[in-house]
Amino acid sequence: MFIRRVYDFPMAQAAFRTASVLRECHEEYAKAESMRRAAVAIGRGDALAHQSHVQWIPWGETTEVVGLYDTFETEYAAIRSGAALCDCPQRGVLEVSGTGRVAFLQRMLTQDVKRLGRGATAQAFWLNRKGRIDADLFLCDLGDRMLVDCAFAVAGSAAASLMQFAFSDDVQIVDVSETVARIGVHGPRALELLSRVGVDAPALVEPGRCAEGSITSTPCSFARRDATGEIGVEVFAPRHGLAELWRALLGARGASDSGRPLAKPCGWFAFNTARIEAGTPLFEIDFGTSSLPHESSLLASRVSFTKGCYLGQEVVARMQSLGKPKQVVCAFRVAGDALPVDGAAVFVSGTTSDPVGQVTSSTMSPMLGGTGIGFATVKTAHATAGATLAAAADDGVVTITVQEGLSAVPARSAVQR
């Protein structure tokens, strides 16, 4: 079963349950940008410039996210050369507490949780008994508790299903998505931006670290995760203080920028392009609840083969030692200008029958001169590096080539701190 992009739904008529608490801030920003451009144009005697307008896109049946604030080019540039702020109402948050939390998660999740310790992060899968992925988790060990980032759509079910196995353990797992919000800061100047608003940025210099702090007296937690190939920091903040925090980040000025703001708000379209370039498949989009861990192509970052047993471990171990998955997520590059979009069928080159896969994400890569790239779930026999396949596109069929690994461009975050 291939995974379709969950945000590609018709707009629901009812109010979204997780509508961003920053909606007013986003509309406020777009209006201010339009007025600024108009003033500059009038002062120069030019025609009125492009007007900013927030473009909202639905995300499943529960929420909506900003697709675009201004222009794709300026938002993408913020990721690659500055600091981009991403509102993430589609993300959920679990809080794990209790003296038995580490031992319990060690028995439940695919990752070696015992090795973490205060200030460390890890990525792990929560599997069901059949070894399929119920949730993709990003764990942040804050010493007295853990915060876990996951898809909002599965946060409640993940917390409930995990707690079903906590028989005599001193552990509490609570879905706090309704009170804790998530934003992301991405770009080579992300740490500089955070330091300008009082965050202990040195604690986040190394990837895989997390820390606590505050912005505008609002207590927050911060975790380093470089999803775009640039420095990335995930921010966990209380919803009641999010608007003030967001404005503080937008208002921060750099020391050598002539008083210009360091940060720019960034919508999903620019972030999506950057994360595909960086080789970051996403749960709900490139793989999902019907997927086995081996099919995600993320074993190295999610699964430990040296720890003890966990739910679904027999399936994972058997596939690791005896066989191959039927399909895997792979990265591809497009020959030509047409771009196969999510859901497009993938075929053996020279045929247009009996699909061997399906495109799950795609974009035109600015870092590769506008070359089309993306992810596809492809039958393992056809997913070897260098394999030439075909994919459906608006102009007919285009040739795609399976790439070595998932990343289309080298990560730059390791050297840009």
N, C-alpha and C positions, 0 to 999 in steps of 0.2 A: 504493500500500500504506500503510495507516494503522498508527500505532505504538501498541502497548498498553503499559500500565504494567508494568515488569519486576518490581516487587516484589510483584505480586499472584499469587504462586505458592503451592501447597500446601507446607507445611513438609516439607523433606526429612528422611529418616530418618537419613542419615549426618551426621557432624559437619561443620559448615561450615568450609571451608578458611581463610576469613578471619574466623572468629569474633573478635569484638572482644577485644583484650587488656584492655579496661576492664570486662569483664562483671562481675567481682567488685566493682569500684568502684560500678557501677550498682546492683547488688543491695544493697550496703552502704548506699548513700544512701537507697534506698527503705525499708529496715528502720529506719534512724535517723529518718527522717521520720515513720514510723508510730509509733515509740516516743515521739517528741517530742509528737505530737498526742495520744497516749494520756495522757501525763503532764499536759498542759494540761487535757484533758477531766476527768481525775480530780481535779485540783486545783480545778476550778470546780464539780465535782459534776455535770458534763454527761454525756450519753451519749457513748460512744466515737465519735470523729470518723472521717472517711474514712481508710482505710488505703492508703498508697502501695504500688504494686505495679508493677514494670517489665513493660511489655507489649512483647514482641519481635515483629517482623514479618520474614518472609523477604524477601530481596532477590535475585531471580533464583535461580540454582541454586548460588551460591557463598558467600553470606554472609547475615547477618541484622543488622538495625539496631533501635535502640530506637524504638518508635512513641510511647510515652508513659511518663513516669516517675511522674507525680503526677496533675495535672489539666491539660487542654488550656488552660484559662483562665489559670492561673498561668504556664505555659510560654510561651504567646503574649505575655502581659504582659511577661515578661522580655525578649523580643525588642523590643517596642515602647517600653519605658520603662526597661530596665535592661541587663543583660548575660546573654546565654544561651549556654551551652556545648553544642555539638553534636558528638557522637562520629560520625565518618564512615568506618567500615570499608568502605563501598561505593566509596570513592574510591581510585584508584591513583596512583602517583607514578613518573615517569621522571626520570632524571638524565642531562643532556647535557653532555659535557665534550669537551676537545680544542680546539686552536687554530682549527680550521676549522668550529666548531659554528655560528657565526652565518651564515657564507656558505652552509653546507649547508642550514640551516633556511630561509634566504631563498629557496633554490631549490625547497624541498619544500612549504612551507606557504602558506596563503592570505593570511597577514598580512605586513606589512612589518617583518620582524624586525630589519633593520639599524638602524632608528631607535631601538631600545630603549636600550641602555646600562645600566650598573650601576644597580640599584635600581628598574628599571622593569618593568612587567608588560604582557602583551598576551594577547588571546584569538584563537585561530586554529583553522581546520579542517585536518585531514589528510585529503586526498581520495584516492580510487583513480583509476585511469585513466579510468573512466567518469564522473568528476566527482561521485561520491557520497561521503558523509561516513563515513570510517572511524573518526575520533575527533574529539571536541571538546576542545581543549587550552587550558589556562591556563598561560602561560609566565611564569616569574619569573627575571629576569636578576640573578644574584648576583655578577657580575664574572668569577670564574674558572670558573663553570659555570652551568647553568640547571637549575632544578627545574620539572617540568611536572606539573600536576594534571590527571587525566583519570579517566574511569570505570574502576574496577578490572577490569571485564569485558573491556575492550579494551586495557589497558595492555601486556600481553605481546605481543599481535599488532601493536600500533602500533610498539613498539620494534623488533620483528623486521622489519616491512615497511619502516620507514624505513631501517634499516641495510642493506637489500638494495640501496639506491641509493648507499651510501657507498663508492664504488669506490676512490678514491685520496685521499679527504678525511681529514684528521686530526680525526675525530669519533667519539665513543663514546656510544651511547644505550642505557641499561640500565634495565630495569624493576626498581625498588628497592622495590616495594610490600610485599614481605615484611619489610623492615627499617625502612622509613619510614612512619609512620602519619599520619593527617590528622584534625584536629579543627577546628571553626569557632567563632569568637566573634562573636556578632551582637547589636547593640543600641546605643543611644546612649551607653552607659557602657562600651563594649568597650575603648576606648583607656585609660580610667581603670583598668579592671581589669588590663590588661596592664602598665601603669606600676607598679601596686602589687606586681607580682611581678618587677620589675626590667627590663622590656622598654623599649627606647627608643621609646616611643609617638610622639613628635614625627616620627619618620621615616615614620610611617604615616598622618599627618594627611591627606595628599592621596590621593584614590582613585587606583589604578593604580600604587602604590609597593610595594616589597618591601624587606626588610632581614633581617639576621641578628642573633641575640642568644641569650639563654639564659633558662631558667626552672628554678629549683632546680639550677643547675649543669648542666642538660641543654641542649646546643646545639640551637637551633631556627632555623627560617626562618619569616618572617611575610610575608604578602602581603595587601594591602587589596583586597577585592572585596565590594561592597555588594549581595549577592544578595537581601536582604529589603527594600531601600529604606532601611534603617538602616545605620550603620557596620558593616562586616563585615571580619573579619581571618581569613584561612586560616592555620593553623599546621601546619607540617611538623616532625615530631619523631620521634626514634628510638623504636621500639617498646619497647625495653628500659627506657626511662625514662618511659614514658607515664603509668603509674599515679601515680607521684610528682608528675609535672607536673599531672595532672588534679586531684589532691587539693589542690595548692597554689593552683590557680585557684579551686576551690570554697571554699577557706578564706580567700581575700583579703577584707579588710574595707575599706569606704569610710570616708573621714574624717568624714562627717556622717551615718552610718547607725546610730548607737547600737550599734556593734559587730556589726551584722548583715552576713552575707556579701553581697558585691557580685553574685555570679554565681549562676545557677540552671541545672541541667542541663535540656536541652530536647530532646524527641524529634522524630521525623520529622513527625508530624501538625501540630504548631505551626509548624515551619519551612516545611513545604509550603504551608500557608495564607499565611504571610507572603511567600514567594517568588512565589506566584501573584498576590497583591495588587500586588507590586512589578513584575510583568511580566517574570519570569525563566523562560523555557522551559528545560527540561533535556533534554540528550541521554539516551537510553534511555527517556524518558518521553513527551516532546512531539514529538520527532523522533529519527531513529536512522540506522542504516547503510544504509537504503534511500532516505534523503532526499538531495536536492540542496541546496546552500547556499541557493539562492533560496527553497526551500520552508520553511526554518527561520525565516524572517523576522528573521534576525540578521546580515544582510550588513554593516550599518554597523559592527558591533563585531568582526567576524571576518574580513572580506575587504577587501583593498586592490586598487583598480583602477588604481593608478599604479605598482606595482612590476613587476618582470620576470616571466618565466614560472615556473610551478610545476606539479606533477602535477595534472591535471584542469582546468587553467586554460582550455583551449579551450572546454570545456563551459560553464564559468561565464561567460566572455566572450561566447559566442554567445547565451546566454540573456539576458544583460544588454542586448545590443544589438539582438537580433532578436525576442525573444519573451517569454512569461510562463510561469512554472511551472504545471503542472497543478493544484497545490494549495499552500496555504500554512498556516502556523500563525497563527491569529488569536485574539484575546481576545474573550470574550463575557460578557454580563450576562443573568441569568435574570429573567423576569417571573413572579412567584409564589413559592411556598414550596418546591416540589419541586426537587430538585437532580439533574441528569443526571450520572451517574458516568462514570469512564473506560471507554471502549469503547462508550458509548451512540451510536447512529446519529444523524446530523444530516440533516434533510430540508429541502426547500423548504417554507416555511410553507403549511399547508393540505393537505399530502400526507404520506403515510406509506410511500411506495414510492420506489425508486431513490435511495438515500442519496447525499448530496453531501459527506459528511464524517463525522468521528467525534470525539467528545470524548476528549481525552487527559489532562486534569487538571481538577479542579473542587473548589470549597470554598465554604463560607458565609463571607463576609467580615465580620469584626468591625468593621473600619474603615468599612464601608458599611452598618452596622446589620443585619447578617445577610443581606444580599443575596447570592444565588448568583452566582458568577463562575467563570471557568475558561478553558482553552485548548482549541481544537479544530483539527484539520487539515481544512480545507475547500477544495473546488474553488475556484480563483481567481475564477471568474465570480460566485460567491456570497459572496465574502469582503470585499466593500467595506464601509467603515464605515457603520453605520446600517442595514445589511441585516437584515431580520427572518427568522429561520429557526425550525425546530422541532427539538427533541431528545427522544429517548425518556427517560423517567424512571419511577420506581416507580409513580407515580399516573397513568401514561399518557404524554401528550406535553406538553411545556412549551415556551413561546415563549422564544427567546433572541435577543439583538440583538448583532451584531458591533460591537465598540468601535473607536474610533480609537486606533491604537497598541496596545501590549501591556500597559501598566501601568494598573491599576484605580485607583490612588491616587498622589498626588505623592510622589516620593522625598524623604525628610526628612534623609538622611545628609549632604547637601551643607551643611546649616546646623547640624547637631548634631555638632560635633567636640569 
